[in-house]
Amino acid sequence: MSAEITGIMPRSPAFRAKIRKGDLLISVNGHEINDVLDYMFYCAEDRLELILEREGQQFRRVVYKSEFDELGLEFQSFLMDKKRSCSNNCIFCFIDQMPKGMRETLYFKDDDARLSFLQGNYVTLTNLNDKDIQRICDMRLNINVSVHTTNPELRCMMMHNRFAGEKLKYLKQIADSGLMMNCQIVCCPEINDGAELERTLSDLAALMPNIQSVAVVPVGVTKFRQGLYPLRPFRKEEAAAVIDLIEAKGRECLEKWGTRMCFPADEFYLLAGRELPDTDFYEDYPQYENGVGLMRSLYDEVVSALEDAPADIPPRKVTVATGTAAEDFHRMLAGMITERLPQISIEVVGIINHFFGETITVAGLVTGGDLTEQLRGRELGDQLLIPQVMLKADEPFFLDDIRVEDVERELGITIRSVRNDGYDYIDSILGT
């Protein structure tokens, strides 16, 4: 294979070697270049012998650079290849539960080990073969794995993939190579909870110390499940049982390995009506991006930021909109803030998710349409604050493609998106 070069970074080693836009990169130090992992791995040396092709003729360039410095080549896509799509049809897949007519990118199911290493995505291992796994081990690529269950038959059923069970062997191969893995389990009531969850956590604990962490998250169930496997959300007592099981296994791992290994997502504590664990429980927050410890981290930072906040802030009223799951949590934060700064008024509104269905309660799935509909006509104060996760990454769009400016115009108020950071939270509340 080869990769077409679409640009050369100015004054880079590639620029000095007179490599041109349009050249094809064929190999580096004798290694064929198929994708970004090959390129990054084999270009880390300080002496590179490149085989390229220009106008149908191959030629050679030797490039010298500092070790790990950029060679300076640019390609059409980040991966230098197409994203690998998912080959499963999981019974809990959220994408299958979305309505028609949303932006096309929301329907793409990626399952790409390269993105797992480079961006932290989770992969199921089902579209990898022995050669792929060997490359992961040879290149020392730590990846994140969606396990869901270590029962081979159950994994095949849950993922609707007859190879899903046998691919579990790769977990041990990766661990035996000395690499670290983060894992996740999407937990479904009466399917992979209870004894099955106990089995899965025990099997993963047997791979310690090469399992860095395991997040257990509850299945999300929308109203768009016609024709899909019959699933339901966790009930309060079931969520409590999951917490008890994970925390018990975590105590065992902590005693043996010095780490809990497994953590329930914050949503389980909300479903069970339980208080969040203390800060120490989350260790160094290894599953923060998976919704584990977000609320505890925010609480601690708000406490710290509030201590540093000046007392002479002018009067201000804001509305905080969030999902219904975290409504009480934000009310608690609001009470803490207004007790310290009584000139600040905070109204917290939990937005009911009519778009996906009322069983969806997290802030990240609140749409611009629901936000507008439920806040229209209300006295919102000086500013409307929303969690940043409501918006498309780095762009002012809600999940239903409604623009922030459209909601602002409808509601007659400016919107400020707030990161899950206590200092940003307090700055947003105070208008600083």
C-alpha positions in Angstrom: 0.0 0.0 0.0 1.0 3.7 -0.2 -0.3 7.0 1.1 -0.7 10.1 -1.0 1.1 13.2 0.6 -1.3 16.2 0.5 1.0 18.7 2.1 4.5 19.5 3.4 5.1 21.4 6.7 7.3 24.4 6.0 11.0 24.1 7.1 10.3 20.5 8.2 12.7 17.6 7.5 10.4 16.5 4.6 10.6 20.0 3.2 14.4 20.1 3.3 14.4 16.7 1.6 12.5 18.2 -1.3 9.5 15.8 -0.9 6.5 17.2 -2.7 2.8 17.4 -2.4 1.3 14.5 -4.5 4.2 12.1 -3.9 3.2 8.7 -2.6 4.8 7.4 0.6 5.5 3.7 0.1 7.8 2.6 2.9 9.9 3.9 5.8 13.1 2.0 6.7 11.8 -0.9 4.8 8.4 -1.0 6.5 5.3 -0.7 4.4 3.1 2.3 5.4 -0.6 1.4 5.6 -1.9 3.9 8.1 -1.2 6.5 10.7 0.1 4.0 13.3 2.7 2.7 10.8 3.7 6.2 10.0 4.1 7.4 13.6 5.8 4.2 14.8 8.4 3.9 12.0 9.0 7.6 11.7 10.1 7.9 15.3 13.8 7.1 14.4 16.4 9.8 13.8 17.4 8.3 10.4 14.7 7.5 7.9 15.1 5.9 4.5 12.0 6.7 2.6 10.8 5.1 -0.6 8.4 7.4 -2.5 6.7 7.4 -5.9 6.4 10.4 -8.2 4.7 10.3 -11.6 4.9 6.5 -11.6 8.6 6.4 -10.8 9.9 5.2 -7.4 12.8 7.1 -5.7 14.6 7.1 -2.4 15.2 9.9 0.2 17.3 9.6 3.4 16.1 12.1 6.1 17.9 12.9 9.3 16.0 14.5 12.2 15.8 14.5 16.0 14.3 11.3 17.4 10.5 11.6 17.7 10.4 15.0 15.8 7.8 15.4 13.1 8.8 14.3 9.6 6.5 17.0 8.3 4.2 15.1 5.9 0.5 15.8 5.7 -2.2 13.4 4.4 -5.8 13.7 3.3 -7.2 12.1 6.5 -5.9 11.9 10.0 -5.8 8.0 9.9 -4.4 8.0 6.3 -7.1 5.4 5.8 -10.9 5.1 6.3 -12.3 4.6 9.8 -13.1 1.0 10.6 -16.8 0.6 11.3 -18.4 -1.7 13.9 -19.2 -5.2 12.7 -21.6 -5.9 15.7 -25.3 -5.3 16.2 -25.3 -4.9 19.9 -28.7 -5.2 21.7 -27.9 -2.0 23.6 -26.4 0.1 20.8 -27.5 3.7 21.3 -27.1 4.6 17.6 -29.8 2.0 16.7 -32.2 3.9 19.1 -31.9 7.3 17.4 -34.6 8.7 15.2 -34.2 9.2 11.5 -33.2 12.6 10.0 -30.3 13.5 12.3 -26.9 14.5 10.9 -25.2 11.6 9.1 -22.1 11.5 11.4 -24.3 10.5 14.3 -25.1 7.2 12.7 -21.5 6.0 12.1 -20.4 3.2 14.4 -16.7 3.3 14.7 -14.8 0.3 16.1 -11.2 1.3 15.3 -8.2 0.3 17.4 -6.2 3.1 16.0 -8.6 5.7 17.4 -8.6 3.8 20.7 -4.8 4.4 21.0 -4.9 7.9 19.6 -8.1 9.3 21.0 -9.3 7.0 23.8 -12.2 5.4 21.9 -13.4 2.0 23.0 -13.1 -1.1 20.7 -14.8 -4.5 20.9 -11.9 -6.4 19.3 -14.4 -8.2 17.0 -13.0 -6.8 13.7 -9.4 -7.5 14.7 -7.4 -10.6 13.8 -4.2 -12.2 15.1 -2.0 -9.9 13.0 -3.8 -6.8 14.2 -3.3 -7.8 17.9 0.3 -8.7 17.3 0.9 -5.2 15.8 -0.8 -3.7 18.9 1.6 -5.6 21.1 4.7 -4.9 19.0 4.0 -1.2 18.8 3.1 -1.1 22.6 -0.3 0.5 22.0 -2.4 0.8 25.1 -6.1 0.5 24.1 -9.6 0.7 25.6 -11.8 -2.3 25.3 -15.6 -2.6 25.4 -15.9 -6.0 27.2 -19.5 -6.1 28.4 -19.2 -9.7 29.5 -16.6 -12.4 29.6 -19.1 -15.1 29.1 -18.4 -16.1 25.4 -22.0 -17.2 24.6 -23.6 -14.2 26.3 -21.1 -11.8 24.5 -22.1 -13.3 21.2 -25.8 -12.8 22.0 -25.4 -9.3 23.3 -23.3 -8.2 20.3 -25.1 -10.3 17.7 -21.7 -11.4 16.4 -20.7 -15.1 16.4 -17.0 -14.2 16.8 -17.5 -11.9 19.8 -16.9 -14.7 22.3 -13.7 -16.1 20.8 -12.2 -12.6 20.5 -12.0 -12.4 24.3 -8.8 -14.4 24.0 -7.1 -11.2 22.9 -7.6 -9.7 26.4 -5.1 -12.2 27.8 -2.7 -11.8 24.9 -2.6 -8.1 25.3 -2.2 -8.3 29.1 0.5 -11.0 28.7 2.5 -8.5 26.5 2.6 -6.1 29.4 0.2 -3.5 27.9 -2.4 -1.7 30.0 -6.1 -1.7 29.2 -9.0 0.4 30.3 -12.3 -1.5 29.9 -16.0 -0.7 29.9 -19.1 -2.7 30.5 -22.5 -1.5 29.3 -24.7 -3.1 32.0 -28.2 -4.3 31.1 -30.7 -5.4 33.8 -31.4 -9.1 33.9 -28.8 -9.8 31.1 -25.2 -9.0 32.2 -25.7 -7.8 35.7 -25.8 -9.9 38.9 -23.9 -13.2 38.6 -22.7 -12.4 35.1 -21.3 -9.0 36.2 -19.5 -10.8 39.1 -18.0 -13.3 36.6 -16.9 -10.5 34.3 -15.2 -8.5 37.0 -13.5 -11.6 38.4 -12.2 -12.6 35.0 -10.8 -9.0 34.4 -9.3 -9.0 37.9 -7.4 -12.2 36.9 -5.6 -10.0 34.3 -4.3 -7.6 36.9 -2.1 -5.6 37.0 -2.7 -5.0 33.3 -6.3 -3.9 33.7 -5.9 -0.2 34.5 -9.6 0.4 35.2 -13.1 -0.9 34.4 -16.1 1.4 34.1 -19.6 -0.1 34.5 -22.3 2.2 32.9 -26.0 1.6 32.8 -27.7 1.0 29.4 -29.5 3.9 27.9 -33.0 3.2 26.6 -34.8 5.7 24.2 -38.3 5.6 22.9 -37.1 4.6 19.5 -36.7 0.8 20.1 -39.3 -0.5 17.7 -38.2 -3.9 16.4 -35.1 -4.0 18.7 -34.3 -6.4 21.6 -36.6 -5.7 24.6 -34.5 -3.6 27.1 -35.5 -1.5 30.0 -33.7 0.9 32.3 -32.4 -0.1 35.7 -34.8 0.2 38.6 -33.7 1.8 41.9 -33.0 -1.4 43.8 -31.3 -3.0 40.8 -28.9 0.0 40.5 -28.2 -0.3 44.2 -27.3 -4.0 43.7 -24.9 -3.2 40.9 -23.2 -0.6 43.1 -22.8 -3.0 46.0 -21.3 -5.7 43.7 -18.8 -3.4 42.1 -17.8 -1.7 45.3 -17.2 -5.2 46.9 -15.1 -6.3 44.0 -13.3 -3.0 44.2 -12.4 -3.5 47.8 -10.9 -6.9 47.0 -8.8 -5.5 44.2 -7.7 -2.6 46.4 -6.4 -5.0 49.1 -4.6 -7.2 46.6 -3.4 -4.7 43.9 -3.6 -1.3 45.5 -6.3 -0.1 43.1 -10.1 -0.6 43.0 -9.9 -1.5 39.3 -13.7 -1.2 38.8 -16.0 1.8 39.2 -19.8 2.4 38.8 -20.7 5.3 36.6 -22.2 8.3 38.4 -25.5 7.5 36.8 -25.8 4.4 38.9 -25.7 6.5 42.1 -28.3 8.8 40.8 -30.6 5.9 39.8 -30.1 4.3 43.2 -30.6 7.6 45.1 -27.3 7.1 46.9 -24.7 9.7 47.9 -21.5 9.8 45.8 -18.4 8.2 47.2 -15.6 10.3 48.7 -12.9 11.7 46.5 -10.4 9.0 47.4 -12.7 6.4 46.0 -12.0 7.5 42.4 -8.2 7.4 42.8 -6.8 9.4 39.8 -10.1 9.4 37.9 -9.1 6.8 35.2 -12.6 6.6 33.8 -13.5 10.3 34.1 -14.4 10.5 30.4 -16.8 7.6 30.8 -18.9 9.4 33.4 -17.2 8.0 36.5 -16.4 10.6 39.1 -17.6 13.6 37.1 -19.9 14.8 39.8 -17.5 14.2 42.7 -14.8 16.1 40.8 -17.1 19.0 40.1 -18.3 19.2 43.7 -14.7 19.3 45.1 -13.7 22.0 42.6 -16.8 24.1 43.2 -16.0 24.0 47.0 -12.4 25.1 46.3 -13.4 27.8 43.8 -16.1 29.1 46.1 -13.5 29.6 48.8 -11.5 31.8 46.4 -14.5 33.8 45.1 -14.6 37.5 46.1 -17.5 38.4 48.4 -18.2 41.8 46.7 -19.7 40.3 43.5 -22.7 42.4 42.3 -26.2 40.9 42.4 -26.9 38.4 39.6 -29.5 35.9 38.6 -28.9 32.9 36.4 -30.7 29.8 35.3 -28.9 26.4 35.2 -30.4 23.9 32.8 -29.4 20.3 33.0 -30.7 16.8 32.6 -33.2 15.5 35.1 -30.7 13.0 36.6 -28.4 15.7 37.9 -31.1 18.3 38.8 -30.9 17.7 42.5 -27.1 17.7 42.4 -27.0 21.1 40.8 -29.6 22.4 43.3 -27.3 21.3 46.1 -24.4 23.2 44.4 -26.7 26.2 44.0 -27.6 26.2 47.7 -24.0 26.0 48.7 -23.1 29.0 46.4 -26.0 31.2 47.5 -25.4 30.6 51.2 -21.8 31.9 50.7 -23.0 34.7 48.3 -26.6 35.6 49.0 -26.7 38.3 46.3 -26.5 35.5 43.7 -29.8 33.9 42.7 -29.7 30.5 40.9 -32.6 28.6 39.5 -32.0 25.0 38.4 -34.2 23.5 35.8 -34.1 19.8 34.9 -35.0 19.4 31.2 -37.3 16.5 30.5 -36.1 14.6 27.4 -39.1 14.5 25.1 -36.8 14.1 22.0 -35.4 10.7 23.0 -37.9 9.8 25.7 -38.2 10.5 29.4 -36.0 7.4 30.3 -33.1 9.5 29.0 -32.1 11.8 31.8 -28.4 12.8 31.2 -27.5 16.4 30.3 -25.4 15.3 27.2 -28.6 14.2 25.4 -30.7 17.3 26.0 -31.7 18.9 22.7 -32.1 22.5 21.7 -35.7 21.9 20.9 -36.5 20.5 24.4 -34.5 23.3 26.0 -36.4 26.0 24.1 -39.8 24.4 24.6 -39.5 24.0 28.4 -37.8 27.4 29.1 -39.9 29.6 26.8 -41.8 32.3 28.8 -39.8 31.8 32.0 -37.9 34.5 33.8 -34.4 33.2 33.3 -32.4 36.1 34.8 -29.2 37.5 33.4 -27.9 34.4 31.6 -28.7 30.8 30.9 -26.0 28.3 31.8 -25.8 24.8 30.1 -23.3 22.0 30.5 -20.8 22.0 27.6 -21.7 18.3 26.9 -25.1 19.5 25.5 -23.2 20.9 22.4 -21.4 19.3 19.5 -17.7 19.3 20.2 -16.2 22.8 19.5 -19.3 23.8 17.6 -22.5 25.8 18.7 -25.0 23.1 17.8 -27.2 20.9 20.0 -27.7 17.3 19.2 -30.8 18.1 17.1 -28.7 20.5 15.0 -30.4 23.6 16.5 -27.9 26.4 16.9 -27.2 28.1 20.2 -28.0 31.5 18.7 -31.4 30.2 17.6 -32.2 29.2 21.2 -30.9 32.5 22.5 -33.1 34.4 20.1 -36.2 32.3 21.0 -35.6 32.7 24.8 -34.3 36.3 24.7 -31.2 35.5 26.7 -27.5 34.8 26.2 -26.3 31.2 26.8 -23.0 30.2 28.3 -21.8 26.7 28.1 -19.9 25.5 31.2 -17.2 22.9 31.3 -17.2 20.2 34.0 -14.8 22.2 36.0 -15.5 23.8 39.3 -13.7 27.1 38.6 -15.5 27.5 35.3 -18.7 26.7 37.0 -18.3 29.4 39.6 -17.0 31.9 37.0 -20.2 31.2 35.0 -22.5 31.6 37.9 -20.8 34.9 39.0 -20.4 36.2 35.4 -16.7 36.6 35.7 
